[in-house]
């Protein structure tokens, strides 16, 4: 991560912003101590469209309607196997 003093950052602000947007870490220090880190703002999430909902409806996994064993019975069987 590149480190710059406040004075250096002030003189090169546009360049530092561009470098940060490209993914380079930019840290600003005051009196040798880190005070600010530049990082790009994430792109907003696109709203869910009707096409997205249709795709989900078409590709949804169907749950297993009849489990081979009920959860309580499974836990009892596992417990009893460990006891033997």
Secondary structure, 3 states (H helix, E strand, C coil): CEEEEHHHHHHCHHHHHHHHHCCCCEEEEECCEEEEEECCCCCCCCCCCHHHHHHHHHHCCCCCCCCCCCHHHHHHHHHHHHHC
